[in-house]
Amino acid sequence: MKYTTKEILAKTAIEHYQKNQQILPVSQSEVPVEFHSLGGSFIALYQNQKLHGCVGNYQADRPIFESIVRNSVAAAFEDLRFHPLMKKDLDKVMIKVSILSPLQEVNTNNFEGFLEWLEVEKPGLLLEKDGREALFLPLVWEFLPSPKEFLSQLCLKADFSPLDWNDPTIRYWAFKTS
């Protein structure tokens, strides 16, 4: 097996793209069996303790190993918030790979119960309304530990009012990462 961890696969994909301007070709036999199933991933790159790129997908529309390869390249070279990763910086970058569990729609009929559940579980969350979506990975709880603040910032990310989090027309899906 050539790529034994998700981080090795991500780094190799970035190095390959940097050198060849092509997506790394990977076969199932080169990755652990747990990367064969369909699933989403998010790749976050940190340079000097600061975010330098973060790209991902939550749709389970391709094998996890393909998702890691594509999202790694996108995080390094296509995240418009940051300059493309330079070759000299690759060894200085920390790569965080998050593999998403399947999304589970959350019942929000009881908002107090929803808030209590969020406080305990601290899942990743996707919200959707009127075709607009926003997603926070579970690690965002480290920066936004209050469920109301977490939901308010997620609403802002989707370009809604921060007070819209209890709008009954907003749908939420929860997930975990590994």
N, C-alpha and C positions, 0 to 999 in steps of 0.2 A: 504494500500500500504506500503510495507516494505522499499523500497529504493526510497526515494522521490527526491533525486538529483543525478546527475552523479558522484559527488565527494563522496557521501556516498556509492554508489555502488562500486566505484573504491577502496576505503579504505577497505570496507568489503571484497571485493574479495582478496585483498592483505593479510588481517588478516587471512581469511579462509585458504588461501594457506600456509601461514606461519605455521599455527597450524596443518593442516591436510595433507599437500602435495597433495591437490586435488583442481581442479577448482570448484569454488562456483557454485552450481546448482541454477539457477534463472529461474522463470517462468514469462510469460508476465504479469500475474496478480499482480506481485510484483513490477513492475516498471511503471513509467508514460507512457501514450499512445504514446508520441512522441519518445520513445525509441524502439517502436515495429517495425518501418520501417527498411528496409535494409539500411546500411550505414557504413562508416568508422569512425574511431576515432584514436586520438593520445593521449597518456598519457605521461606527463612529470612530473618527480619527482624532487623536489629541496630540498637540505639539506644545511643549512647555506648559503642560497642565491645562491648555485651552483647546476648545473644540476647533478642529481644522476641517471638518467635513462630516456630514451625516446624511446618509441616503439609505432608503430601504423600501420594502414592499410588504404589505400584509396579506396580499392575495396568495393563495396556495395554488399557483398556476404553473409552477415549474419545480423540478427537484431542488431541494435545499442547497445542494452544492452549486447548482447553476445560479441560484439567487445570490449566494455569497460572492461568487466570482463577479457577476454583473454589478452588484451593489458596491463592492469594494472599488472597482474601477470608477464607478460614478461618484463615490464619496471622495476619492483622491483627485479626480480630474474634472468633474462636471458639476459639483456643488457651487453654484454661482455666488454664494456668500463668501467664498474663499478663493485665493489664487490656487491654481493647480499645484499639486505636490511636486516638489523638485526632487531630482534623484539624490542630491546631497542630504535631503531631509528624511528620506525613508527610514534610515536606522534610528532616527530621533523620534519617530512617530509611534505612539501607542495605538494599537488597533483593538477595538472592542467589537466583538461580533455577537449579536443577539439573534437567536432563532426563536421565532414566535410560535406559540401553541395555536391551535385552531381558535378562531374567534367565537365567543359565546355571547349571544344577545342577553342583555341585562334587563330585568323587569324593574322599571322605575315607577310603578304605580304608587309605591310608598316611599317618598323621598327621604324621610327620616331613616327608614330601614336601609335604603340605598347608601346614605351617608355613613351609617354605622358599618355596613358591609365593606365600603371602601376603606374606612379607618383600619379595619382588621386585615383585609386581604391585600390592599395596596397593589392592585393589578395594573397592567397597561390598559389603556382605554382609547377606543376609537369612538368619536361622535359623528353623527351625520344628521343633516337637516337640509332640505331643499337642494340636494346635490352638492352641498359643501361638506367637507370632512376635515377632521383634525385628529391627530394621534399623538399620544404621549406614551413612551416606554415606561415600564415600572420604575426604572432608575430616576425618573423625574420626581418621584416621591421624596428623594433625598433633598431636593431643593424646594419642594412645595408640599410640606408634610400635612397640611390641613386639607381635608376633602373639599371644602368649599373653595379654597384658593386654587387647588388643583383643577377643579371643574371650571372655575372662572377663567383661569389662564388657558385652558383647553378651548373654551368658547372664544376667547380673544384670538387664538391661533386660527380658528375657523372663520374669523371676521364677524363674530356675533358680539353682542353686548356681554360683558362679564357676568351680568345678572341673569342671563338666559339659561343657565345650567339646569334650572328646574322647569323649563318649558316642556310640557308634556309631548310636544311634537318632535323633540330631539330624541334620536335613538342612540343607545350606547351598546358597545360590544367590549367585552373584557378579554384579556389574554395574559399569559405569563411568558417569560422568556427564559432561555437557557443558554 
